[in-house]
Amino acid sequence: MPFSRRARTARIARTAVTVTLLAATAAACGDTGGLRGAGATPTAVSPVKLWPDLRPASSPAYDYDEGTTEVVKGVTSPGEDIHEDIHKVDPVAVVRAEMAAHPDDYGPNGAYHETAVRMDECGKGGNRGRCPLLKAYYRDLTGDGRDDLTLGFRLFPTNQTAVRVYTFEADRLVQVMADNDAIIGVELAGRAVIVRSPAGITGYEYRTTWEWDQNQLAMVFTRDEFLRTGRLKKSPASSARPSAASARPSAASVSPSTSSARPSASPSASAR
């Protein structure tokens, strides 16, 4: 019993010393890098739905992931393996085939009638005189290991440019992308086509991305952006912020009526 009492007394003494040391260490640490209060936490505010009784718009939204295709009639490639080498297709013949298939757009009373007139000045491959056809580009955009054809041609007398992509499917030349828009530039990034268009606000532009959809076998919209490209300049005429309506011109200013077989412009273009 005496031994047990002495051992218990020693343990109590050691414990007291340890607690004292720990307390001193904690006090010292609290002065350097310890946790500090950040102040009052703001109260969380849940979203508030405005005008719950507002009648919804009657017009359905454009389906961005809906692709359109069109077989190009009367255009073939020399040789037997026409589905393997789109480089042998004459771009001038491709554009003329589209004009023949859509007389409402390119005929004497069409919105792009001047383009058809100027096509008479195109030699094989274009790029001559007032020919509206731009340089052709080749890249595999569909992922089948073969090059596809990307064409552009001006849509006179408007300020728009047509951007088209063609591929071979079962020995048929098929248009898998059709976009008409006022264009700043066009880029091929990987297997995507990026169309840059001017916005109605200084220092901004629209960028629409098209990519191949294996299910629809067409190039479809994957992104439509409204991006700042430069420093905003304050207009001396008015300090008021432009409305959304003034930022996006009406569809009539850029998108003529076309046949229902294919849209003549992207949804972004029709909204601008």
C-alpha positions in Angstrom: 0.0 0.0 0.0 2.8 2.6 0.8 4.3 1.8 -2.6 1.0 2.3 -4.3 0.4 5.6 -2.5 3.8 7.0 -3.5 3.4 5.9 -7.1 0.0 7.6 -7.3 1.4 10.8 -5.8 4.3 10.8 -8.3 1.9 10.3 -11.2 -0.2 13.2 -10.0 2.8 15.5 -9.8 4.0 14.6 -13.3 0.5 15.2 -14.7 0.4 18.6 -13.1 3.8 19.6 -14.6 2.7 18.3 -18.0 -0.5 20.3 -17.9 1.4 23.4 -16.9 3.9 23.0 -19.8 1.1 22.4 -22.3 -0.7 25.5 -21.1 2.4 27.6 -21.5 3.0 26.3 -25.0 -0.5 26.9 -26.1 -0.3 30.5 -24.8 2.9 31.1 -26.7 1.5 29.6 -29.9 -1.6 31.7 -29.6 0.4 34.8 -30.2 1.9 33.7 -33.5 -0.4 32.4 -36.2 -3.3 31.3 -34.1 -6.9 31.2 -35.5 -8.7 34.6 -35.4 -12.3 35.5 -35.9 -13.3 36.8 -39.3 -16.1 38.8 -38.0 -19.8 38.5 -38.5 -20.9 36.1 -41.3 -23.3 37.5 -43.8 -26.7 36.0 -43.8 -27.4 33.7 -46.8 -30.0 35.1 -49.1 -31.9 32.6 -51.4 -32.8 33.5 -55.0 -36.0 35.4 -55.5 -38.1 34.6 -58.6 -39.3 37.9 -60.1 -42.8 38.2 -61.7 -44.0 34.7 -61.1 -47.3 35.5 -62.9 -45.5 36.8 -66.0 -46.9 35.0 -69.1 -44.1 32.9 -70.8 -43.0 33.8 -74.3 -45.0 32.0 -77.0 -42.1 31.5 -79.4 -40.0 28.4 -78.7 -36.3 28.9 -78.3 -34.0 27.8 -81.2 -32.6 24.4 -80.6 -28.8 24.9 -80.7 -27.9 21.3 -81.0 -30.0 20.7 -84.1 -27.8 20.2 -87.2 -28.8 20.4 -90.8 -27.3 18.7 -93.9 -27.8 18.8 -97.6 -26.5 16.6 -100.4 -24.7 18.6 -103.1 -26.2 17.6 -106.4 -24.2 17.3 -109.6 -20.7 17.5 -108.0 -18.3 14.6 -108.1 -14.6 14.1 -107.7 -12.5 12.7 -110.6 -11.3 9.2 -110.1 -12.8 6.0 -108.6 -12.3 6.7 -104.9 -14.3 10.0 -104.8 -15.2 9.5 -101.1 -11.5 9.4 -100.1 -10.1 12.6 -101.7 -12.2 15.8 -101.3 -9.2 17.8 -102.6 -10.3 16.8 -106.1 -13.6 18.6 -105.8 -13.8 22.0 -107.6 -14.9 24.6 -105.0 -16.4 26.8 -107.7 -18.6 23.9 -108.8 -19.7 23.4 -105.2 -20.8 27.0 -104.7 -22.6 27.0 -108.1 -24.4 23.9 -107.1 -25.7 25.6 -104.0 -26.9 28.6 -106.0 -28.7 26.3 -108.4 -30.4 24.5 -105.5 -31.6 27.8 -103.9 -32.8 30.2 -106.5 -34.8 32.1 -103.9 -31.5 33.2 -102.4 -29.3 33.6 -105.5 -31.8 34.3 -108.3 -32.5 37.8 -109.8 -34.8 38.7 -106.9 -32.8 36.9 -104.2 -31.0 38.6 -101.3 -27.6 37.4 -102.7 -28.3 37.9 -106.4 -25.0 39.8 -106.9 -23.0 36.8 -105.6 -24.4 34.7 -108.5 -23.4 37.4 -111.0 -19.9 37.6 -109.7 -19.5 33.9 -109.7 -19.2 34.2 -113.5 -15.8 35.8 -112.9 -14.4 32.8 -111.0 -12.0 30.4 -112.7 -11.4 26.9 -111.4 -10.7 27.2 -107.7 -11.9 30.9 -107.6 -9.7 33.8 -106.6 -9.9 35.8 -109.8 -11.4 39.2 -110.6 -14.5 40.0 -108.5 -15.0 36.3 -107.7 -16.7 36.1 -104.3 -15.2 32.7 -103.4 -12.5 32.7 -100.8 -9.6 30.3 -100.4 -10.6 26.7 -99.6 -9.2 25.0 -96.5 -8.9 21.3 -95.8 -8.9 19.6 -92.4 -10.5 16.5 -90.8 -13.4 18.0 -88.9 -15.6 14.8 -88.7 -13.0 12.5 -87.2 -13.0 9.9 -89.9 -9.4 10.4 -90.8 -10.0 12.1 -94.1 -9.9 15.8 -94.9 -13.1 17.8 -95.1 -13.6 21.0 -97.1 -14.3 24.4 -95.6 -15.4 27.1 -98.0 -16.2 30.7 -97.6 -17.8 33.1 -100.1 -19.1 36.7 -99.9 -22.8 37.2 -100.0 -23.2 40.4 -102.1 -24.7 42.9 -101.9 -24.9 42.3 -98.1 -21.9 42.5 -95.7 -22.3 38.8 -94.9 -20.1 35.9 -95.6 -21.1 32.3 -96.1 -19.2 29.6 -94.2 -19.7 26.0 -95.4 -18.2 22.6 -94.5 -18.5 19.6 -96.8 -17.6 15.9 -96.4 -18.1 12.7 -98.3 -20.7 10.3 -97.1 -21.2 7.1 -99.1 -19.7 8.7 -102.2 -22.0 11.7 -101.9 -20.7 15.2 -101.2 -22.7 16.5 -98.2 -22.9 20.0 -96.8 -22.7 19.5 -93.0 -22.5 23.2 -91.9 -24.1 26.3 -93.3 -23.7 29.7 -91.6 -24.3 33.2 -93.0 -23.1 36.1 -90.9 -21.2 39.4 -90.8 -17.8 38.0 -90.1 -14.6 39.4 -88.4 -12.8 36.1 -88.8 -13.1 32.3 -88.9 -10.8 29.9 -87.2 -10.2 26.1 -87.3 -9.3 24.9 -83.8 -8.8 21.1 -83.7 -12.1 19.8 -85.1 -14.1 22.9 -84.4 -15.0 25.9 -86.5 -15.1 29.2 -84.7 -16.9 32.1 -86.3 -16.2 35.6 -85.0 -18.8 38.3 -85.7 -19.1 42.0 -84.8 -21.3 43.1 -81.9 -23.3 46.3 -81.7 -21.2 47.4 -78.7 -17.7 48.8 -79.1 -15.1 46.4 -77.7 -17.2 43.3 -77.9 -17.7 40.5 -80.4 -19.7 37.3 -80.9 -17.9 33.9 -81.1 -19.9 30.9 -82.3 -18.3 27.4 -82.1 -19.5 24.5 -84.4 -18.4 20.9 -83.8 -19.1 17.6 -85.3 -22.0 15.6 -83.9 -21.7 11.9 -84.6 -25.3 11.2 -84.0 -26.7 13.8 -86.4 -23.7 13.5 -88.8 -23.6 17.3 -88.9 -21.7 20.3 -87.5 -23.8 21.7 -84.6 -23.6 24.6 -82.2 -21.7 23.9 -79.0 -21.0 27.5 -77.8 -22.2 31.0 -78.5 -20.3 33.7 -76.6 -20.4 37.5 -76.2 -16.9 38.5 -75.4 -14.9 41.7 -74.7 -12.1 42.1 -77.2 -10.8 45.6 -76.3 -11.1 48.6 -74.1 -14.5 50.3 -74.0 -14.7 53.8 -75.4 -17.2 56.1 -73.8 -19.4 57.7 -76.4 -19.5 61.6 -76.1 -23.0 61.6 -77.5 -24.5 59.8 -74.6 -23.4 58.4 -71.3 -26.4 56.1 -71.1 -25.7 52.4 -71.3 -27.0 50.9 -74.6 -29.9 48.6 -74.3 -29.8 44.9 -75.4 -31.9 45.8 -78.4 -29.4 48.3 -79.7 -26.6 45.9 -79.0 -28.1 43.3 -81.3 -29.5 44.6 -84.6 -32.7 43.0 -85.8 -32.7 39.8 -87.7 -33.9 41.5 -90.8 -30.7 43.6 -91.0 -28.6 40.5 -91.6 -30.7 37.4 -92.3 -32.8 37.2 -95.5 -35.6 34.8 -95.9 -34.4 31.4 -97.1 -35.9 28.0 -98.0 -36.9 25.8 -95.2 -34.5 23.0 -96.3 -31.7 24.6 -94.4 -31.2 27.7 -92.3 -29.2 30.5 -94.0 -27.7 31.7 -90.7 -26.9 30.5 -87.3 -29.2 31.3 -84.4 -26.7 33.8 -83.2 -26.8 35.5 -86.6 -30.5 35.6 -86.7 -30.6 37.3 -83.4 -28.1 39.9 -84.4 
